[in-house]
Amino acid sequence: MRVLAVVPARGGSAGVPLKNLALVGGVPLVTRAVRAARRAELVDQVVVSTDHPGIAETAREAGATVVDRPEELSGATASSESAVLHALDALGEDPEVVVLVQCTSAFIDPESLSEAVRKVLDGEADSVVSGLPTHEFLWTSAGAGINHDPAVRQRRQDRDTEFRENGAFYVMRTSGLREHGHRFFGQVAVQPVSPKHAVEIDNPDDLELVRALAPFIDEPEPIDVDAVITDFDGVHTDDRAYVDSDGREMVLVSRSDGMGIALLKRSGVKVLVMSTEHNPVVAARARKLGVPVLQGLAEKRTVLRDWLTIEGLDPARVAYVGNDVNDLGPMGEVGWPIATPDAHPRVRAAARVVLTRAGGSGAVRELCDRVVAARPEPPAAEVRTRPRLGPVAIGDLLVGDGEPVYVIGEIGINHNGDIDIARRLIDVAAEAGCQAVKFQKRTPAICVPEEQKGQIRQTPWGEMTYLEYKERTEFGYDEYRQIAKYCDERGLHWFASPWDVPSVEFLEEMDVLVHKVASASVADHELLRVLAATGKPIILSTGMSTLSEIDAAVEILGTDKLIMMHATSTYPLPPEEANLRTITTLKERYGVPVGYSGHERGLQISLAAVTLGAVTVERHITLDRTMWGSDHAASLEPAGLEHLVRDIRIIEQAMGDGVKRVFPGEEAPKARLRRVTV
């Protein structure tokens, strides 16, 4: 062993009683110290020296070796060096380097600790102390300057950087510690640490400070549980109620919670809402989320115990999320007590995890994401070698082999942000005989690359940044409600390609029949998982994708409600890049219905795709190819779309069933022209 870390953690503490077991971010301080040391790359073993059985048990659970600290080395006057030397003797070890790690520093950075160890191993120093870079002016109580001359007030940039010892860790060459008996000897160096890692806990105020900082400093860890139980008020809501003139209460919730719950259920995690409230809004929200609810409870703890027994769940693998003192009972029953950041101080202190988002502002979604992150990846979907090719239902229509070709007029962004243009394009699609129109939905702040957001564009609305342009042309709830109503009046399906997770949630609120995955999103696995969780049919475009990338997407989406679209993402598409035989390749490989999404000029390639078995055809449509915008030039105008649909229906009739027969129209020519010889 080259490097041993020793964590002195006695039971007594003058400033904060049993400080080393105090919870910060739901984790005891001694556990935090052990975890930091274990995560340091160059530390081989971690030892906790303690005189307290509770600390010893907690340290073992965190993965440390425990050394029983004798009473004479456990008093308030005993030095930390004495504990380290005793641990070395008790272990019978003499490593090259020994590290003193103190529990009073809640946010030790493992990388900084390893860097300090490296300085000793490489011979740069004999002893290294963690320090906070500072340019502070220090004074005596008598008003004398300690590290400065009060008569010469230097600017910050004119002063050398000094370091304030923060007590997080000390790294020593073991032989030097044994020789000198204290931590500073030989060549002493300082390991700079970040201010956010440098808070030391000496009194109750310090403890409250680090508890408040923990949600912002700690890296979120996956939460590995089999069930999630939540309180309602203050978790699903912001703990406020809105009362109308009739005395009816309304609450504020986060739309994103619904998608989170869907992902949670899809991953096999049980979900339950528990509330002391009798208000029917609790049951209404639970119905919307599709989860069971127990409300009007006088005592949650007993009910929770019964529920865990009925469901056969291990309490250690259950999370309970609360925000007020009536949640302390059930929180004490589970292995993962969780609090919202604005929870009662006693609830935050009892929590193993403190969320970063408040109730009603995404707390439930944050929890769901962290639980899903801990779930094992689903087994890889078996690639089908025999076609299944069963039709997929989109609303009242079936899409698949043997069904009429499902023709989609892609409006995309060709509406240029104008709802009247969108209506006119819907009319074009309906009059041509399409079954659906498709749009694109983005959250520009997420989708527009940072380097492009500020670029200046000349637009029909004047000069503006690219981000402003994208926001200007993006439809919101009001426009899509009008679109949904108008499509229904014209007898068309409508849907969109969401380019980010909030856009999926938006479209789910609009209750679309189907979701479309754009070719650009095939490798966006976060987006695919969210789409799969909706349970809706999925149309997957495969442009600019390899088979391995498509395989990975199919593993996430499954094949039961999947329709693929062969596509080549060249605008406009030259014939030599169409590669239409890929339609057959995709059908044979994945066993799902396959269509064609075209970006070519003209109709020939799209019509050829139908003869090769495309079950759906999607083409961009426009009122005029000369209109301003990026997609108009590769789009079909009204007459072209009308001809496309007409010719597709003719081809459907012409394809037949493959059974060779003599048709009625052949009988007369056969009788007149057929010559038979023997």
C-alpha positions in Angstrom: 0.0 0.0 0.0 1.4 3.4 -1.0 -1.3 5.8 0.2 -3.5 5.5 3.3 -6.2 8.0 4.2 -7.1 8.3 7.9 -10.3 10.0 9.0 -10.3 10.9 12.8 -14.0 11.0 13.9 -14.4 11.0 17.7 -17.9 11.0 19.2 -17.4 14.1 21.3 -17.6 17.7 19.9 -17.8 21.0 21.7 -19.3 23.1 18.9 -21.9 20.6 17.4 -22.9 17.6 19.4 -22.1 14.3 17.6 -21.0 16.5 14.7 -19.4 13.7 12.6 -22.9 12.0 12.2 -24.6 15.3 11.3 -26.4 15.1 8.0 -25.5 17.3 5.1 -27.5 16.7 1.9 -28.9 13.7 3.7 -25.4 12.1 4.2 -23.5 12.0 7.5 -20.3 14.0 7.6 -18.1 11.0 8.2 -19.7 9.2 5.2 -18.9 12.3 3.0 -15.3 12.3 4.2 -14.9 8.5 3.5 -16.5 8.8 0.0 -14.3 11.7 -1.0 -11.2 9.8 0.1 -12.3 6.6 -1.7 -12.9 8.5 -4.9 -9.5 10.0 -4.9 -7.6 8.2 -7.5 -4.3 7.8 -5.6 -5.7 6.7 -2.3 -5.4 2.9 -1.7 -7.3 2.5 1.6 -9.5 4.6 3.9 -9.5 4.2 7.7 -11.8 5.8 10.2 -10.5 6.2 13.7 -13.3 6.6 16.2 -14.4 5.9 19.8 -18.1 5.9 18.9 -20.0 2.8 17.9 -22.5 4.7 15.7 -19.7 6.4 13.8 -18.0 3.1 13.4 -21.1 1.5 11.9 -21.7 4.4 9.6 -18.0 4.3 8.5 -18.1 0.6 7.7 -21.3 1.1 5.6 -19.5 3.8 3.6 -16.7 1.3 2.8 -14.0 2.3 5.4 -11.9 0.1 7.7 -12.5 1.1 11.3 -9.9 1.4 14.0 -11.1 1.7 17.6 -9.6 4.8 19.1 -8.6 4.5 22.8 -10.1 6.8 25.4 -6.8 8.6 26.0 -6.7 9.7 22.4 -10.3 10.7 22.2 -10.5 13.8 24.4 -10.8 17.4 23.3 -7.1 18.0 23.7 -5.9 14.9 21.7 -4.3 15.9 18.5 -5.3 14.6 15.1 -1.7 13.4 14.5 -2.0 11.1 17.5 -5.1 9.4 16.0 -3.2 9.0 12.6 -0.1 7.5 14.3 -2.3 5.2 16.4 -4.2 4.0 13.2 -0.9 3.2 11.5 0.3 1.2 14.5 -3.1 -0.6 14.8 -3.0 -1.6 11.2 0.6 -2.6 11.2 1.0 -0.6 8.0 3.7 1.8 7.0 2.6 3.3 3.7 4.7 5.8 1.8 2.1 8.5 2.2 -0.6 9.1 4.8 -3.4 11.5 4.4 -5.4 13.1 7.3 -8.9 13.8 6.1 -11.3 15.8 8.3 -15.0 15.4 8.5 -15.5 19.1 9.3 -15.0 19.8 5.6 -18.2 18.6 3.9 -17.2 19.2 0.2 -13.8 17.7 -0.3 -12.9 17.4 -3.9 -11.3 14.0 -4.7 -9.3 15.4 -7.6 -7.7 18.1 -5.4 -6.9 15.4 -2.8 -5.2 13.2 -5.4 -3.2 16.2 -6.7 -1.9 16.9 -3.2 -0.9 13.2 -2.9 0.8 13.3 -6.2 3.0 16.2 -5.0 4.3 14.0 -2.2 4.7 10.9 -4.3 6.6 12.8 -6.9 9.0 14.4 -4.4 7.8 17.9 -4.8 6.9 18.2 -1.1 7.1 16.3 2.2 3.8 17.8 3.5 0.9 19.3 1.7 -2.0 21.3 3.3 -5.3 22.3 1.6 -5.7 26.0 1.4 -8.1 28.6 0.0 -6.5 31.2 -2.2 -7.1 34.7 -0.7 -6.2 38.3 -0.8 -7.8 39.1 2.5 -6.5 41.8 4.8 -5.9 40.4 8.3 -6.0 42.6 11.5 -5.3 42.1 15.2 -8.0 43.0 17.7 -5.8 46.0 18.6 -6.2 47.3 15.0 -2.7 46.4 13.7 -2.3 45.0 10.2 -1.0 41.4 10.2 -0.3 40.7 6.5 -0.3 44.3 5.3 0.8 47.8 6.1 -2.4 49.8 6.7 -0.6 53.0 5.6 -0.1 51.5 2.1 -3.4 50.2 0.8 -2.4 47.8 -2.0 -4.8 46.8 -4.8 -5.8 43.2 -5.0 -3.8 42.7 -8.2 -0.7 44.2 -6.6 -0.6 41.6 -3.8 0.7 38.1 -3.8 -1.9 35.4 -3.4 -1.9 33.9 0.1 -3.6 30.8 1.3 -6.0 30.3 4.2 -5.7 26.8 5.7 -9.2 25.3 5.5 -8.7 22.0 7.4 -10.0 19.7 4.7 -6.9 17.4 4.3 -3.2 17.1 5.0 -0.9 14.9 3.1 2.3 13.7 4.7 5.3 11.4 4.0 4.8 8.8 6.6 8.4 8.6 7.6 8.4 12.4 8.2 5.3 12.2 10.4 6.8 9.4 12.5 10.1 11.4 12.9 8.6 14.8 13.7 5.2 13.8 15.3 3.3 16.6 13.6 1.9 17.3 10.1 4.2 20.1 8.9 7.8 19.2 8.2 10.4 19.3 5.5 9.2 21.0 2.3 5.6 22.2 2.9 3.3 22.9 -0.1 -0.2 24.2 -0.4 -2.9 22.5 -2.5 -5.3 25.2 -3.6 -9.0 24.3 -3.3 -12.1 26.0 -4.7 -14.0 28.4 -2.3 -17.1 26.1 -2.7 -15.0 23.2 -1.3 -13.5 25.2 1.5 -16.2 25.7 4.1 -15.2 24.2 7.5 -17.8 23.3 10.2 -17.0 24.5 13.7 -20.4 25.6 15.0 -24.2 25.2 14.3 -24.2 28.2 12.0 -21.5 26.6 9.8 -23.6 23.4 9.7 -26.7 25.2 8.5 -24.6 27.0 5.9 -23.2 23.8 4.3 -26.7 22.2 4.4 -28.0 25.2 2.4 -25.1 24.9 0.0 -25.2 21.1 -0.5 -28.0 21.0 -3.2 -25.8 23.4 -5.3 -22.4 21.8 -4.8 -23.1 18.1 -4.6 -23.1 16.2 -7.9 -26.6 14.6 -8.2 -26.3 10.8 -7.7 -28.7 8.3 -9.2 -31.3 7.1 -6.7 -31.5 3.3 -6.9 -35.0 2.3 -5.6 -37.9 0.1 -6.6 -40.7 2.4 -5.4 -41.3 6.2 -5.0 -43.9 7.6 -2.6 -44.5 11.3 -2.6 -46.4 13.8 -0.5 -48.7 16.1 -2.5 -48.7 19.6 -1.2 -45.2 21.1 -1.4 -43.9 18.3 -3.6 -46.3 18.1 -6.6 -47.3 21.7 -5.9 -45.7 24.9 -4.6 -47.6 24.5 -1.4 -50.0 27.3 -2.3 -53.7 27.2 -3.2 -55.6 29.5 -5.5 -59.3 30.0 -4.5 -61.9 31.2 -7.0 -65.0 33.1 -6.3 -66.9 29.9 -5.7 -64.5 28.7 -3.1 -62.9 26.1 -5.4 -59.2 25.5 -4.9 -56.7 25.2 -7.6 -53.0 24.3 -7.3 -49.9 24.9 -9.4 -48.1 21.8 -10.8 -45.3 21.3 -13.3 -46.1 19.8 -16.7 -42.7 18.1 -16.7 -43.7 15.9 -13.8 -46.1 14.0 -16.0 -43.4 12.9 -18.4 -41.1 12.0 -15.4 -43.8 9.8 -13.9 -44.3 8.1 -17.2 -40.6 7.3 -17.5 -40.6 6.0 -14.0 -43.5 3.6 -14.5 -42.0 2.5 -17.8 -38.8 1.5 -16.0 -40.8 -0.7 -13.6 -40.7 1.6 -10.5 -43.9 1.6 -8.4 -45.4 5.0 -7.6 -47.8 6.2 -4.9 -49.1 9.6 -3.8 -49.9 10.0 -0.1 -51.6 13.0 1.4 -53.4 14.1 4.5 -55.5 16.4 2.3 -59.1 15.6 1.5 -59.2 18.1 -1.4 -60.4 16.3 -4.7 -57.6 18.1 -6.6 -55.2 15.5 -5.1 -57.1 12.6 -6.7 -57.6 14.5 -9.9 -53.8 15.1 -10.4 -53.1 11.4 -9.5 -55.6 10.3 -12.2 -53.9 12.6 -14.7 -50.5 11.0 -13.8 -52.0 7.5 -13.8 -50.7 6.7 -10.3 -52.6 5.4 -7.2 -53.3 7.8 -4.4 -54.0 7.5 -0.7 -55.4 10.7 0.8 -57.2 12.0 3.8 -54.7 10.1 6.0 -54.5 10.9 9.7 -51.2 9.1 10.1 -49.0 8.4 7.1 -46.4 6.2 8.8 -48.7 3.3 9.6 -50.3 3.4 6.2 -46.9 3.4 4.5 -45.8 0.3 6.5 -49.0 -1.5 5.4 -48.5 -0.5 1.8 -44.9 -1.7 1.7 -46.0 -5.0 3.2 -48.8 -5.5 0.7 -46.5 -4.7 -2.2 -43.7 -6.9 -0.9 -41.2 -4.1 -1.0 -37.9 -3.8 0.9 -38.1 -0.4 2.7 -34.4 0.1 2.1 -35.1 0.3 -1.6 -38.0 2.8 -1.3 -37.9 6.6 -1.6 -40.3 9.0 0.2 -40.4 12.6 -0.8 -41.7 15.2 1.7 -41.5 18.8 2.7 -43.1 19.3 6.1 -42.9 17.8 9.6 -45.8 15.4 9.1 -43.5 13.7 6.5 -40.8 12.8 9.1 -42.6 9.6 10.2 -42.8 8.0 6.7 -39.3 9.4 5.9 -38.0 7.4 8.8 -39.5 4.2 7.4 -37.6 4.1 4.1 -34.0 3.9 2.9 -34.2 7.0 0.8 -35.8 9.9 2.7 -35.9 12.9 0.2 -36.8 16.5 0.8 -37.5 19.5 -1.5 -35.1 22.4 -1.1 -37.6 24.6 0.6 -38.7 21.9 3.1 -38.9 22.5 6.8 -35.3 22.5 8.3 -36.1 19.3 10.3 -37.1 17.6 7.1 -34.0 18.7 5.2 -31.9 17.5 8.1 -33.6 14.0 8.0 -33.2 13.7 4.2 -30.7 11.5 2.5 -31.2 13.6 -0.6 -32.3 17.3 -0.9 -33.6 18.0 -4.4 -32.6 21.2 -6.2 -36.0 22.0 -7.7 -38.9 23.2 -5.5 -42.3 21.6 -5.3 -44.5 22.6 -8.3 -41.4 23.6 -10.2 -40.1 20.2 -11.3 -39.2 18.5 -8.0 -41.0 15.3 -9.0 -39.4 15.4 -12.5 -35.9 15.8 -11.0 -36.5 12.8 -8.7 -37.9 10.7 -11.5 -34.8 11.4 -13.7 -32.4 10.4 -10.9 -34.3 7.2 -10.2 -34.5 6.3 -13.9 -30.7 7.0 -14.2 -30.1 4.2 -11.7 -32.2 1.6 -13.4 -30.4 -1.0 -15.5 -30.5 -0.6 -19.2 -33.3 -2.7 -20.8 -32.0 -5.8 -22.6 -31.0 -5.2 -26.2 -34.0 -5.8 -28.5 -33.5 -8.9 -30.7 -33.1 -7.9 -34.3 -35.8 -9.6 -36.2 -34.7 -11.7 -39.2 -38.3 -12.4 -40.3 -40.6 -9.5 -41.1 -43.4 -8.9 -38.7 -44.7 -5.9 -40.7 -48.1 -5.8 -38.9 -49.9 -2.5 -39.5 -49.5 0.3 -36.9 -52.7 2.2 -35.9 -52.4 6.0 -36.1 -55.7 7.2 -34.8 -58.4 5.7 -37.0 -56.0 4.6 -39.8 -53.8 1.6 -40.2 -50.3 2.1 -41.6 -48.5 -1.0 -43.1 -48.3 -3.5 -45.9 -51.6 -4.0 -47.6 -53.0 -0.7 -46.3 -53.4 2.5 -48.3 -50.2 4.6 -48.4 -50.3 7.1 -45.6 -49.4 10.4 -47.3 -48.0 13.2 -45.0 -47.7 16.8 -46.1 -44.8 18.1 -44.2 -45.5 21.8 -43.4 -42.5 21.8 -41.0 -41.3 25.4 -40.7 -42.7 26.5 -44.1 -45.5 28.4 -42.3 -42.8 31.0 -41.5 -44.4 31.6 -38.1 -47.7 32.7 -39.7 -50.8 30.8 -38.6 -52.7 31.9 -41.8 -50.0 30.3 -44.0 -50.3 27.2 -41.9 -54.0 27.1 -42.5 -53.6 27.5 -46.2 -51.0 24.6 -46.3 -53.4 22.4 -44.3 -56.0 23.2 -47.0 -53.5 22.2 -49.7 -52.8 18.9 -48.0 -56.5 18.2 -47.5 -57.5 19.0 -51.1 -54.7 16.9 -52.5 -55.9 13.9 -50.5 -53.2 13.6 -47.8 -54.0 11.8 -44.5 -51.8 14.0 -42.3 -49.8 17.1 -42.0 -46.6 17.4 -39.9 -44.9 20.3 -38.2 -41.6 20.7 -36.3 -41.5 21.7 -32.6 -38.4 23.1 -31.0 -37.4 25.0 -27.8 -35.0 27.4 -29.5 -33.0 28.2 -26.4 -32.1 24.5 -26.3 -31.9 23.6 -29.9 -30.0 26.6 -31.3 -26.2 26.0 -30.9 -24.6 28.6 -28.6 -22.2 29.8 -31.4 -25.2 30.5 -33.6 -27.6 32.2 -31.2 -26.1 35.7 -31.6 -25.5 35.6 -35.4 -27.3 38.3 -37.2 -29.9 37.2 -39.9 -31.7 39.3 -42.5 -35.3 38.2 -42.3 -38.7 39.4 -43.7 -39.2 41.0 -40.3 -36.0 42.9 -40.3 -32.5 42.2 -39.0 -32.4 40.0 -35.9 -30.3 37.4 -34.2 -30.7 33.7 -35.3 -32.2 32.9 -31.9 -34.7 35.7 -32.2 -35.6 34.5 -35.7 -36.2 30.9 -34.5 -38.3 32.1 -31.6 -40.2 34.4 -34.1 -41.2 31.4 -36.3 -42.0 29.0 -33.5 -45.7 28.2 -32.8 -46.9 28.0 -29.2 -50.1 26.6 -27.5 -52.5 29.1 -29.0 -51.3 28.4 -32.6 -51.3 24.7 -32.2 -54.8 24.7 -30.6 -56.0 26.4 -33.8 -54.0 24.0 -35.9 -55.5 21.0 -34.1 -59.1 22.4 -34.5 -58.6 23.2 -38.2 -57.1 19.8 -39.0 -60.0 18.1 -37.4 -62.4 20.2 -39.5 -60.5 19.2 -42.6 -60.3 15.5 -41.7 -56.5 15.4 -41.3 -54.2 14.0 -38.7 -51.6 16.3 -37.4 -48.4 15.8 -35.5 -44.8 17.1 -35.2 -41.1 16.2 -34.9 -40.0 17.3 -31.4 -36.4 18.3 -31.3 -36.0 18.4 -27.5 -37.6 17.0 -24.3 -39.7 20.0 -23.4 -41.2 19.9 -27.0 -42.3 16.2 -26.3 -44.0 17.4 -23.2 -45.6 20.2 -25.2 -46.9 17.8 -27.8 -48.2 15.4 -25.2 -50.2 18.3 -23.7 -51.7 18.8 -27.2 -52.5 15.0 -27.2 -51.0 14.2 -30.7 -51.8 10.8 -32.1 -48.2 10.0 -33.1 -44.7 11.3 -32.7 -42.1 11.7 -35.4 -38.3 11.4 -34.8 -36.4 13.6 -37.2 -33.2 12.1 -38.8 -31.1 14.6 -36.8 -32.5 13.0 -33.5 -31.7 9.3 -34.2 -28.8 9.4 -31.7 -30.5 11.6 -29.1 -31.2 8.8 -26.7 -32.6 11.0 -24.0 -35.2 12.2 -26.4 -35.9 8.7 -27.6 -36.5 7.4 -24.1 -38.9 10.2 -23.4 -40.8 9.5 -26.6 -40.9 5.8 -25.9 -42.4 6.5 -22.5 -45.4 8.2 -24.1 -46.7 4.9 -25.4 -47.6 6.6 -28.7 -46.8 5.2 -32.2 -43.4 6.5 -33.4 -42.3 7.3 -36.9 -38.5 7.1 -37.1 -36.7 8.9 -40.0 -33.3 7.3 -40.7 -31.5 9.9 -42.7 -27.7 10.4 -42.1 -27.7 7.2 -39.9 -25.7 4.0 -39.8 -27.4 0.7 -39.1 -25.7 0.5 -35.7 -27.1 3.9 -34.8 -30.6 2.7 -36.0 -30.1 -0.5 -33.9 -29.5 1.6 -30.8 -32.6 3.7 -31.5 -34.7 0.6 -32.0 -33.5 -0.9 -28.7 -35.0 2.2 -27.0 -38.1 2.6 -29.0 -39.1 -1.0 -29.4 -40.9 -2.3 -32.6 -44.5 -2.8 -31.5 -45.7 0.7 -32.6 -42.7 1.7 -34.8 -42.8 2.9 -38.4 -39.5 3.6 -40.1 -38.9 6.1 -42.9 -36.1 5.6 -45.3 -34.5 9.0 -46.0 -31.4 10.6 -47.3 -30.8 14.0 -45.7 -29.5 15.8 -48.7 -31.4 18.9 -49.7 -32.3 18.7 -52.6 -31.8 15.0 -53.0 -29.9 13.9 -56.2 -31.2 10.6 -57.7 -27.9 8.8 -57.2 -28.2 9.3 -53.3 -31.8 8.1 -53.0 -30.8 4.4 -52.4 -34.4 3.2 -52.5 -33.5 -0.5 -52.0 -32.8 0.4 -48.4 -36.6 0.2 -47.9 -36.3 -3.5 -48.3 -33.2 -3.7 -46.1 -35.0 -1.9 -43.2 -38.1 -4.1 -43.5 -36.1 -7.3 -43.4 -33.8 -6.2 -40.6 -36.4 -4.7 -38.2 -39.7 -6.3 -39.2 -41.6 -3.0 -39.1 -43.5 -1.0 -41.7 -41.2 1.2 -43.7 -42.1 4.4 -45.6 -40.2 7.1 -47.5 -39.4 10.7 -46.5 -38.2 12.5 -49.7 -36.3 15.7 -50.3 -36.0 15.5 -54.0 -37.3 17.7 -56.7 -40.1 16.1 -58.7 -42.3 13.0 -58.1 -40.4 10.1 -59.7 -38.4 8.9 -56.7 -41.3 9.1 -54.3 -43.5 7.1 -56.7 -40.7 4.5 -57.1 -40.5 4.2 -53.3 -44.2 3.2 -53.3 -43.5 0.5 -55.9 -40.7 -0.8 -53.6 -43.2 -1.2 -50.7 -43.1 2.2 -48.9 -46.2 2.3 -46.7 -46.1 6.0 -46.1 -44.7 8.9 -48.1 -43.8 12.3 -46.6 -42.9 15.3 -48.7 -42.4 19.0 -47.7 -45.1 21.2 -49.0 -45.2 25.0 -49.8 -47.5 27.6 -51.3 -44.6 28.8 -53.5 -41.0 27.4 -53.8 -39.7 31.0 -54.1 -41.0 31.9 -50.6 -38.4 33.0 -48.0 -37.1 30.1 -45.8 -34.7 27.2 -45.9 -37.1 24.3 -46.9 -39.3 25.9 -49.5 -37.0 25.1 -52.5 -37.1 21.4 -51.9 -40.9 21.3 -51.3 -43.9 20.4 -53.5 -46.3 23.2 -54.5 -50.0 22.5 -54.4 -50.3 21.1 -58.0 -47.2 18.8 -57.4 -48.7 17.4 -54.2 -52.0 16.8 -55.9 -50.3 14.8 -58.7 -48.2 12.9 -56.2 -51.3 11.6 -54.2 -53.1 10.9 -57.5 -50.3 8.8 -58.9 -49.7 7.0 -55.5 -53.4 5.8 -55.6 -53.0 4.7 -59.2 -49.8 2.7 -58.3 -51.6 1.1 -55.4 -54.2 -0.2 -57.8 -51.6 -1.3 -60.3 -49.5 -3.2 -57.8 -52.1 -6.0 -57.4 -51.7 -9.0 -55.2 -48.9 -10.9 -57.0 -51.2 -13.8 -57.9 -50.8 -14.6 -61.7 -54.2 -14.8 -63.3 -56.0 -14.0 -66.5 -58.0 -10.8 -66.0 -61.5 -10.3 -67.5 -60.1 -7.7 -69.9 -57.8 -10.3 -71.4 -60.5 -12.8 -72.3 -61.5 -11.3 -75.6 -58.0 -10.7 -76.9 -57.1 -14.2 -75.7 -59.9 -15.8 -77.7 -59.0 -13.8 -80.7 -55.2 -13.9 -80.7 -54.0 -16.9 -78.7 -52.4 -19.5 -80.8 -52.0 -23.0 -79.3 -49.6 -25.6 -80.9 -48.5 -29.0 -79.8 
